[in-house]
Amino acid sequence: MSAYNQSAFGMTDCKVSSEETIRENYFWAISGPPVSNGRFPPFDWRTYNGPVVPRVGIVDRSDFEWQRIDIDI
């Protein structure tokens, strides 16, 4: 999406599991709009020039790493 055609919408998180991760009691998660392995820059409100959107408590830049989430059963 170009800087001239921005809009505040899209995915906010992703969770990935497999037979192996379920068997070993964990999964992977990430928060924020996708960056598709560098194809898209991380979303940054400081460079967003679309319509005003309320965003109380949301960080300026969504650039998070995948996190391993261990499940206590």
Order of alpha helices (4+ residues) and beta strands (2+ residues): beta-alpha-beta-beta-beta-beta
